[in-house]
């Protein structure tokens, strides 16, 4: 019998190539649903680890500087929340016993730079109503938090320069603060921390009576005050 030496039709080669791709998978071709499922699997352990970083802020005005930076942690299951092994301190629970909000003030390293220590956040991943959110927010040295929204080009930046939640925040207080500049994964949140935060500001003139009346804190506080109010620097 004479062997068939005719070239294989192009369509059959394409078909075989498609079968090969299906067999070995295509990481770059994953759908949004696949990526979301992967992120969900990362939450099954109930642990988010943030590496130590120096956070850099770049206001677009030379006459405005970052005075204070707060790393916020919100949980709808405060009894299961641990940050570096410690539960929320007394007085941190907001609104009701089912919602905890922690303010972690970051120490200033130099002008517009703040130190974020290594952080391990443990939470309850299997609860159907469970929600964990983290964010980074900045305050200015030249205007209090009561008036700073007038200086942002993007008002969303006032509430959070970057935020992440294990699912879409539905509790009103969490939605208002963590719904802004929210990324879809822990990886994206960490990537945002590794880059300078460019804070776009307009050219509205500064007013002396809008400036903070107290100097910026020199040492970090473990937790903030009443998290139900967002005007901590408006004295």
N, C-alpha and C positions, 0 to 999 in steps of 0.2 A: 504494500500500500504506500502510495506517495504522500508524504506528510503535507499538511496544509501550511504553506508559507506565506499566505496572503496577510497583509497587515490587518490588525484588529480594527474594526470601525471606531471612529473618534467617539461616537456616542457611548460605546461600551467602555472606553477608557475613562470617560467622565463619570459614568455610573460607578465603576470600580473605585474611582477616587472619592466619590461621595460616600460610598460604603465604608472606605477606610477612615474618613473623617468622623463618621458616626461611631465607628468602632473605637477609635482612640480618644475621641472628644476634641473639643475646640475651646480652650479656655478663653480666647479672645472673643468668641462668638456667644458667650453666655447672655441670656436675656435678663432684663431687670428683675423678673420674678426669681430667677436663679440666684442673682446677687443678693436679693432680699432674704432668700432662704438661707444663704450662707451667713449673712449677718445675724439672722435669728439663731443659727446654730452656735455662733460665738457667744450668745447670751445665755445659753443653756447652763454654763458653769456659774452664772451669776457673779462674775468678776470682771471688772474693767481696770486695767492697769495703765497708768499714765507715767511715762518716764520723766525724769528730772529735766527741766529745760529753763533757759532764760528767755522770757517772753519779751519781744521787742515791739515797740509801738512807734508809729511814724505819723503824728498829726501833720496835716498839710499846711498848718500855720506855724510860723516860727515863734509867735508870741503866746502859744498855748502848749502846755505840757501836761503829761499824764501824772496826776497826783497820787492815785490809788487804783489798784487792780484787785478785783474780787473774783475768785473761782467759786461758783455756786453749784451746790448739789441738791437736787430735789428728789424726794422719794414718796411714793404713795403707800409704802410699807415701812414706816420708820422703825418698827420693832426688829426688822431684819437688816436694816442698813448699818454698815460698818465702813468707816473711812480710816485706813491704816490700822485696822483692828479695833477701833474705838467706836462705840455707838454715839448717836447725837447727844450733845450735852443738854442738861435740863434748860428749858426755856427756848429751845430751838424749834420745838414742834409748833407749827402755825395753824391757825384756823380751827383745827380739830385734831384728835389723836391719830388720824389716819393720813396726815400729810406732814412731812418734815422738810424743812428748808434750811440748809447750812450755808453760811457765808464764810469763806476762808480768805482772809486778807493776805495777799502775797507781799513779802518784803521787797523793798526797793533796792535794786542793785546799783543803778546809776540813772542818769537822766533818761526817762522813757523806757527803762528796762526793769523788769521785775522777775524774781526767782520763783519758779514753780517746783516744789519739791516732788520727789517720786511719790506717787499716790496709788493706793490699791483700794478700789471701791467694791464692796460686796453688797449684793442686794438679792431680792427674792425673784428669780426669773420665771418661775412656773405659775405664779398667781395670774389668773385671767385679767384682773384689773391692775396688775402691777405696772408701775411707770417709774422710770429713773431718768433724770435729765441732768446734764452738766452744761455749764456755760462760762464764758469769760466776759466780764464787763469792766469798763474803765471810767474813772472820774477825773476831772480836770483840776488843775491847780488855780485856774483863773476864774472859774465860774462854778457855782454849786449845781448839784444834781437837780435842783428845782428849775433851773433855767437853761441847762446845757442842751436841751432838745432844740433850742432856737439856733444853735450853732452847727448842728449836723446837716450835711447835705443829704444823707440817707438816715432818716429818723430811726430805722430799724437798728442801726449800729448803736444807738443809745441804750437799747435794751440788752443786746448781746452782740459782741463782735463775732462770736462763733458759738454755736450750741449743738448739742446732740441729745436725742431722746431714744429710748429703746422702742418706742412707738410714738405715733402722733399724740402730742399732749392735748387732753380734752378738759382737764380741770382748768377753770378760767384763769386763775393766777399763774399757773404753769404755762398755759397757752400764750398769755400776753408776753411773757419774758423769754421762754424757750422756743417759741414758734418763729422767732426772728433769726435769720442767718443760720437756720438749722441744717446740718449736713445729715447724710443718710447712713453713715457708718462710723464706727469707732476709728477706723483707719483714716477717714477723711478728717475727723476731729483732730487726731494727732498730727496729721500733715499741716493743718491750719496753725497749730501751736508752734510748728517748726519754722514758720515763715513770719516775716514782719507784718504786723497789723497796720495797714495804711488806713488812717482815720480821716475821711474826707470832710473838711470843714468849710463853711462859707466865710465871708469877710465881714460879718456883722461886728460893729465896734464892741469892745469889752466895756463893762461898766463896773466901777469900783464897788458899788453896793451889791453886786451880784457875786462877788468873790467870796470864797470860804473864809470864815472868821477864825478858824483854828488851823495850826500847821498840820501837814500830813503826818500820819503815824509812822514812827521809825521801826517799830516792831510789829510782826504779824499777830493778829488775834486769832485764836482757834476757831471761833464762830462769831457771827455778827449779831446784831440786835434784832428787834422785831422784824421778821422777814415779811410781814404783811405790809410794810411801808417801804417805798423805794426812794425816800428822800433823806437818807442818813446823813448827807453832807449839807443839808439845807438849813443849818442852824444860822 
